[in-house]
Amino acid sequence: MKIEWEVIQFNEHELIDIIKNKTFDADDIPSTLFQGPFSVESLLDPMSFSKRHRPIIGHCDFNISSRRALAIMKTEGVDFFKTITRYSFIFSAGKAFNEDEVKNRIESVLGVDSVSDDLSDLKKELAQSGKYCIYVRDGETHSISEDNPNFESMVEIYKESQKKFGGKIYEG
């Protein structure tokens, strides 16, 4: 599973130039309205969506189910969220948050494989003890290896947690 990110750029000056350079008939009134990401917006409105948010589209190779959508909405730093299609969504990070960190949190909550590269050292270390299980959710990594007497019960707990709360499980 993977997510490709696309930032939607809003250039207010470019839209104003288009309006100014357009030739109008005597009956025409130049409009300051434009189609924003979700609605028609006015260039004059200081509270319009495009002026307050920097929308980011996530293009996925997996279905954005209602459970996944809820997980994204609950992710720390997500200020706005909307499912666009079955395989894409749009969100904006709160102004006080780093966009890249919020994108990483979303990937972690959804259990996207880009996290797996960061786990290679942990996988090698755990593999020395035999079988292992790693559970990643909300940016936190939980792991257990076969040499722990609670191995089987913890693997079941990880799997139940994944069903209820999302995340990604790696077994070896």
Backbone hydrogen bonds, N-H to C=O, Kabsch-Sander energy under -0.5 kcal/mol:
donor,donor_aa,acceptor,acceptor_aa,energy
4,E,59,H,-2.9
6,E,57,I,-2.3
8,I,55,P,-2.7
9,Q,7,V,-0.6
11,N,9,Q,-0.5
12,E,10,F,-0.6
15,L,11,N,-1.7
16,I,12,E,-2.2
17,D,13,H,-2.4
18,I,14,E,-2.0
19,I,15,L,-2.0
20,K,16,I,-2.6
21,N,17,D,-2.4
22,K,18,I,-0.9
28,D,25,D,-0.8
34,F,41,E,-2.6
36,G,34,F,-0.8
36,G,39,S,-2.9
41,E,34,F,-3.4
43,L,32,T,-2.7
45,D,42,S,-1.0
48,S,45,D,-1.5
51,K,48,S,-0.9
52,R,48,S,-1.6
53,H,49,F,-2.2
56,I,91,F,-3.0
57,I,6,E,-3.6
58,G,89,F,-2.9
59,H,4,E,-3.1
59,H,57,I,-0.6
60,C,58,G,-0.6
60,C,87,Y,-3.3
61,D,2,K,-1.4
64,I,86,R,-2.8
65,S,63,N,-1.4
69,A,65,S,-2.8
70,L,66,S,-2.2
71,A,67,R,-1.9
72,I,68,R,-2.2
73,M,69,A,-2.6
74,K,70,L,-1.9
75,T,72,I,-1.4
78,V,75,T,-2.0
79,D,77,G,-0.8
79,D,92,S,-2.6
80,F,92,S,-1.5
82,K,90,I,-2.3
84,I,88,S,-1.9
85,T,88,S,-1.7
88,S,85,T,-0.9
89,F,58,G,-1.7
90,I,82,K,-2.9
91,F,56,I,-2.5
92,S,80,F,-1.7
94,G,77,G,-2.4
97,F,94,G,-2.3
99,E,97,F,-0.5
102,V,98,N,-2.1
103,K,99,E,-2.6
104,N,100,D,-2.2
105,R,101,E,-2.2
106,I,102,V,-2.4
107,E,103,K,-2.4
108,S,104,N,-2.3
109,V,105,R,-2.9
110,L,106,I,-2.3
111,G,107,E,-0.7
111,G,108,S,-0.6
112,V,107,E,-2.8
113,D,1,M,-1.2
115,V,112,V,-1.7
116,S,113,D,-1.7
117,D,113,D,-0.6
118,D,115,V,-1.2
119,L,115,V,-0.5
119,L,116,S,-1.0
120,S,117,D,-1.1
123,K,119,L,-2.8
124,K,120,S,-2.1
125,E,121,D,-2.3
126,L,122,L,-2.7
127,A,123,K,-2.2
128,Q,124,K,-0.8
128,Q,125,E,-0.6
129,S,126,L,-1.7
130,G,127,A,-1.4
133,C,144,I,-2.4
134,I,170,Y,-2.8
135,Y,142,H,-3.6
136,V,168,K,-2.9
137,R,140,E,-2.3
140,E,137,R,-2.3
142,H,135,Y,-3.0
144,I,133,C,-2.1
146,E,131,K,-2.9
148,N,145,S,-2.0
151,F,148,N,-1.9
154,M,150,N,-2.6
155,V,151,F,-2.3
156,E,152,E,-1.8
157,I,153,S,-1.9
158,Y,154,M,-2.8
159,K,155,V,-2.3
160,E,156,E,-2.4
161,S,157,I,-2.6
162,Q,158,Y,-2.3
163,K,159,K,-2.0
164,K,160,E,-2.0
165,F,161,S,-3.4
166,G,162,Q,-2.0
167,G,109,V,-1.2
168,K,136,V,-2.6
170,Y,134,I,-2.8
172,G,132,Y,-1.9
